Amino acid sequence: MFGKKTQGGSQARIDSLIGAGTTVEGKVRFGGGLRIDGEVRGSVEAVSGDGQTTLVLSDQGRIEGAVAVGHLVMDGTIVGPVSVSDTLEMQPKAKIVGDVSYAAIEMHQGAVIEGRLVHVRPGGEPILPGQA
């Protein structure tokens, strides 16, 4: 998960960590990269709207709240709506309970989404029926 190359070919940078056994209650706002091995009860959102933010949610990680980021690589659980302006990558143990908007998605066998999927243009603009 740490060494995943982004579309531009550079390594995703992780600036902050919420470690295993740690619970954060309230809104988490970040820029750059954030890895969550613990639990967040509240929203997690990127402060930069340029899509250059990366959230990594490990198989031990859990978020109960809304998520809005540029890139999301996950193997844990999110309970709440998810908005990814660029790429969503779901590893085999990943689970989302809530609606998901995404520009690009990669789901490995075993990953689960319980909710609606809405495809958006890169940057977050919804694609309406009949548009490509």
N, C-alpha and C positions, 0 to 999 in steps of 0.2 A: 504494500500500500504506500509506503513512504517513497519508493523510487519510481513510481509511475510517471512515465513521460507524458507531458501535455501535447496538444496538437502542434504547438510550435517547436516541439522537439526538446525543450528544456525540462529539467526536473521540477516538479511542484515543490515549492518551498513551504515548510511548516514553521511558523513564527511562534505559535502558542500551543499549549497542551493542557487539557483537562484530564488528569490522570485517573486510572482505575481506582475505585473506592471513593472518588470525590463526587459530591452532588452539588450542583449549582442551581439556585432557585432565582428566577428573574430573567430579564432579557440579556442575551449575550450578543454584542456587536463586535465585529472584528474586521481587520484588513489583512491582506496577504493570505496566510495559511493557518488553519486551526485544525488540530487533531483532538477528537474526543474519545477517550477510553472509559470515561465515567458516565454520569447522568446529568442531563440538563432538564429542569422543569421550567420551561419558559421558551420564548422564541430565540432563534439563532439567526442572525442576519449579517450579511456583508455590508460594510460601510461604503465600499467602493462600487459604483454602478458600472464599471468597465468590464465586468466578467472575468477579471484577473484574480479573483479570490477562489480559494480552494478549501473545502471542508472535507476532512477525512473522519469518518465514523467507524471505529473498529468493531469487531464482533462482540466486544464487551460493552460498547457504547449504546446509550439510549437517550432519545430526545422526546420529551412530551411537550409539544408546542410547534408553532409555525417555523419553517425553515425557508430562507431566501438567500441564495448564494449563486456564484458564477459556475463553479464546478463542484460536484459532489461525488465522492468515492465512498461507498458505504458497505459495511458488512454487519451492521447492527440494526437497531429498530428505531423508527420514527413514528410517533403517533401524533398526527397533525398534518396540515397542508404543506406541500413542498413545492417551491418555485425555483427552478434551476435555469438561469439564462443561457447557459452553454451546454455542458455535458453532464449527464447523470450516469454514473457507473455503479451498478448493483452487483455485489459479490454474492456467492451462493447462500449465505446465511442472512442476507439483507431482507428487511421487511418494512414496508410503509403502509400504515393504516391512515388513509386520507387521500385527498385529491392531489395529483401531481401535474405540474406544468413543466415542460422541458423543451429544449431545442434539439438535443440529440440524446439518445438513451442506449445503454448497453446493459443487458440483463443476463447474468449467468444462470445456468440451470439451478433451480432451488430458490431463487429470489422471488419475493412475493409483493404484490401491490394490491391492497384492498381499497379501491377508490377509483375515481375517474382519471383518465390520462388526457391531457390537453397539450397538443403540439404547438409550440410558439416559434417565431423567428428568433434567431440569435439576438439577444438583448431584451427579450421578454414580450414582444408583440404577438398576440394570438393569431393563428392562421385560421381564417374562416372557411367553412365548407365551400369547395369549388376553387379555392386558391391553392397555389403550390409554391 
